Amino acid sequence: MSTIGAQAPEGDGGRATLTVDADERHLNAAGTVHGGMLATLVDATMGAAIRSAVDGETPATSQLTITYLRPGKPGELRATAEVRKRGESLTVCEADVEQDGSSLVHALATFALLED
């Protein structure tokens, strides 16, 4: 998280949030927030949501689908995530990234749970 200038996501009860201020280093050649930056935000936030809901297991992303809804610009980005389904070895989580009250990204991921 320090590489992208963000604090660790805060998670509790299967939900997590992460806020970061996007600046020039987060932009692509078109001047909008790079898709890889947005993917990092949802992946990290979903991982924190899952960690807050399980005990003694580490989530590992096994599948991640991202829908980019609109371009982001420099400024505050807020990622939120929530665990949707827990199975014996897989957990499904959803996340969104918003900026100025508008959705930029919706993501759905499956995580394998690895014993610590």
C-alpha positions as YAML, in Angstrom:
chain: A
units: angstrom
residues:
- id: 1
  name: MET
  ca: [0.00, 0.00, 0.00]
- id: 2
  name: SER
  ca: [2.88, 2.37, 0.64]
- id: 3
  name: THR
  ca: [3.85, 2.05, -3.06]
- id: 4
  name: ILE
  ca: [0.57, 3.68, -4.10]
- id: 5
  name: GLY
  ca: [0.51, 6.14, -1.18]
- id: 6
  name: ALA
  ca: [-2.36, 4.52, 0.71]
- id: 7
  name: GLN
  ca: [-2.89, 3.34, 4.26]
- id: 8
  name: ALA
  ca: [-3.95, -0.27, 4.86]
- id: 9
  name: PRO
  ca: [-7.69, -0.84, 4.35]
- id: 10
  name: GLU
  ca: [-9.84, -0.87, 7.48]
- id: 11
  name: GLY
  ca: [-12.01, -3.98, 7.85]
- id: 12
  name: ASP
  ca: [-14.61, -5.18, 10.32]
- id: 13
  name: GLY
  ca: [-17.35, -7.79, 10.18]
- id: 14
  name: GLY
  ca: [-16.85, -8.71, 6.54]
- id: 15
  name: ARG
  ca: [-16.71, -5.11, 5.28]
- id: 16
  name: ALA
  ca: [-13.76, -2.86, 4.51]
- id: 17
  name: THR
  ca: [-12.94, 0.60, 3.22]
- id: 18
  name: LEU
  ca: [-9.88, 2.25, 1.75]
- id: 19
  name: THR
  ca: [-9.44, 5.89, 0.83]
- id: 20
  name: VAL
  ca: [-6.57, 7.24, -1.24]
- id: 21
  name: ASP
  ca: [-5.86, 10.58, -2.90]
- id: 22
  name: ALA
  ca: [-5.08, 9.94, -6.55]
- id: 23
  name: ASP
  ca: [-2.39, 12.23, -7.92]
- id: 24
  name: GLU
  ca: [-0.22, 12.49, -11.03]
- id: 25
  name: ARG
  ca: [1.65, 9.21, -10.31]
- id: 26
  name: HIS
  ca: [-1.66, 7.29, -10.51]
- id: 27
  name: LEU
  ca: [-2.66, 8.55, -13.96]
- id: 28
  name: ASN
  ca: [-2.32, 6.88, -17.36]
- id: 29
  name: ALA
  ca: [-1.31, 8.57, -20.63]
- id: 30
  name: ALA
  ca: [-4.90, 9.81, -21.10]
- id: 31
  name: GLY
  ca: [-4.73, 11.68, -17.77]
- id: 32
  name: THR
  ca: [-7.21, 9.44, -15.96]
- id: 33
  name: VAL
  ca: [-6.64, 7.07, -13.04]
- id: 34
  name: HIS
  ca: [-4.86, 3.95, -14.33]
- id: 35
  name: GLY
  ca: [-6.98, 0.79, -14.40]
- id: 36
  name: GLY
  ca: [-4.26, -1.11, -12.57]
- id: 37
  name: MET
  ca: [-4.47, 1.37, -9.70]
- id: 38
  name: LEU
  ca: [-8.22, 0.82, -9.44]
- id: 39
  name: ALA
  ca: [-7.73, -2.96, -9.59]
- id: 40
  name: THR
  ca: [-5.21, -2.73, -6.75]
- id: 41
  name: LEU
  ca: [-7.69, -0.76, -4.64]
- id: 42
  name: VAL
  ca: [-10.53, -3.26, -5.03]
- id: 43
  name: ASP
  ca: [-8.28, -6.30, -4.55]
- id: 44
  name: ALA
  ca: [-6.70, -4.92, -1.36]
- id: 45
  name: THR
  ca: [-10.04, -3.77, 0.05]
- id: 46
  name: MET
  ca: [-11.73, -7.10, -0.65]
- id: 47
  name: GLY
  ca: [-8.84, -8.94, 0.99]
- id: 48
  name: ALA
  ca: [-9.26, -6.79, 4.10]
- id: 49
  name: ALA
  ca: [-13.02, -7.46, 4.17]
- id: 50
  name: ILE
  ca: [-12.41, -11.21, 4.03]
- id: 51
  name: ARG
  ca: [-9.66, -11.12, 6.66]
- id: 52
  name: SER
  ca: [-12.09, -9.33, 8.98]
- id: 53
  name: ALA
  ca: [-14.61, -12.18, 8.58]
- id: 54
  name: VAL
  ca: [-12.37, -15.25, 8.93]
- id: 55
  name: ASP
  ca: [-10.09, -16.49, 11.67]
- id: 56
  name: GLY
  ca: [-6.69, -17.98, 10.99]
- id: 57
  name: GLU
  ca: [-6.94, -17.98, 7.20]
- id: 58
  name: THR
  ca: [-5.38, -15.77, 4.55]
- id: 59
  name: PRO
  ca: [-7.36, -14.85, 1.41]
- id: 60
  name: ALA
  ca: [-5.68, -15.38, -1.96]
- id: 61
  name: THR
  ca: [-7.37, -13.95, -5.04]
- id: 62
  name: SER
  ca: [-8.34, -16.74, -7.41]
- id: 63
  name: GLN
  ca: [-10.61, -14.79, -9.79]
- id: 64
  name: LEU
  ca: [-11.23, -11.05, -10.19]
- id: 65
  name: THR
  ca: [-13.69, -9.39, -12.56]
- id: 66
  name: ILE
  ca: [-13.63, -5.62, -12.82]
- id: 67
  name: THR
  ca: [-16.13, -3.45, -14.62]
- id: 68
  name: TYR
  ca: [-14.80, 0.04, -15.29]
- id: 69
  name: LEU
  ca: [-17.82, 2.36, -15.33]
- id: 70
  name: ARG
  ca: [-16.22, 5.77, -15.84]
- id: 71
  name: PRO
  ca: [-12.74, 7.31, -15.75]
- id: 72
  name: GLY
  ca: [-11.29, 8.64, -12.53]
- id: 73
  name: LYS
  ca: [-9.40, 11.89, -12.10]
- id: 74
  name: PRO
  ca: [-6.97, 13.22, -9.51]
- id: 75
  name: GLY
  ca: [-8.64, 13.46, -6.10]
- id: 76
  name: GLU
  ca: [-10.07, 11.23, -3.41]
- id: 77
  name: LEU
  ca: [-11.00, 7.66, -4.32]
- id: 78
  name: ARG
  ca: [-13.00, 5.54, -1.87]
- id: 79
  name: ALA
  ca: [-13.09, 1.76, -2.19]
- id: 80
  name: THR
  ca: [-15.63, -0.29, -0.23]
- id: 81
  name: ALA
  ca: [-15.93, -4.07, -0.11]
- id: 82
  name: GLU
  ca: [-18.28, -6.62, 1.41]
- id: 83
  name: VAL
  ca: [-18.14, -10.40, 1.73]
- id: 84
  name: ARG
  ca: [-21.13, -11.87, -0.11]
- id: 85
  name: LYS
  ca: [-20.77, -15.68, 0.29]
- id: 86
  name: ARG
  ca: [-18.50, -17.89, 2.35]
- id: 87
  name: GLY
  ca: [-17.90, -21.49, 1.44]
- id: 88
  name: GLU
  ca: [-15.56, -24.09, 2.90]
- id: 89
  name: SER
  ca: [-12.57, -23.08, 0.82]
- id: 90
  name: LEU
  ca: [-13.77, -20.15, -1.33]
- id: 91
  name: THR
  ca: [-15.24, -16.76, -0.47]
- id: 92
  name: VAL
  ca: [-17.00, -14.34, -2.83]
- id: 93
  name: CYS
  ca: [-16.63, -10.60, -2.30]
- id: 94
  name: GLU
  ca: [-17.87, -7.47, -4.09]
- id: 95
  name: ALA
  ca: [-16.31, -4.02, -4.16]
- id: 96
  name: ASP
  ca: [-16.90, -0.55, -5.56]
- id: 97
  name: VAL
  ca: [-14.71, 2.51, -6.08]
- id: 98
  name: GLU
  ca: [-16.39, 5.90, -5.93]
- id: 99
  name: GLN
  ca: [-15.23, 9.43, -6.59]
- id: 100
  name: ASP
  ca: [-17.29, 12.55, -5.96]
- id: 101
  name: GLY
  ca: [-20.40, 10.42, -5.35]
- id: 102
  name: SER
  ca: [-20.14, 8.55, -8.66]
- id: 103
  name: SER
  ca: [-19.15, 4.92, -9.22]
- id: 104
  name: LEU
  ca: [-15.93, 4.35, -11.15]
- id: 105
  name: VAL
  ca: [-15.57, 0.59, -10.70]
- id: 106
  name: HIS
  ca: [-17.59, -2.45, -9.66]
- id: 107
  name: ALA
  ca: [-15.69, -5.66, -8.93]
- id: 108
  name: LEU
  ca: [-16.55, -9.24, -8.07]
- id: 109
  name: ALA
  ca: [-13.90, -11.68, -6.87]
- id: 110
  name: THR
  ca: [-13.46, -15.21, -5.57]
- id: 111
  name: PHE
  ca: [-10.80, -15.82, -2.96]
- id: 112
  name: ALA
  ca: [-9.29, -19.11, -1.83]
- id: 113
  name: LEU
  ca: [-8.76, -19.30, 1.92]
- id: 114
  name: LEU
  ca: [-5.30, -20.50, 2.91]
- id: 115
  name: GLU
  ca: [-4.54, -21.67, 6.43]
- id: 116
  name: ASP
  ca: [-1.92, -19.56, 8.21]
...
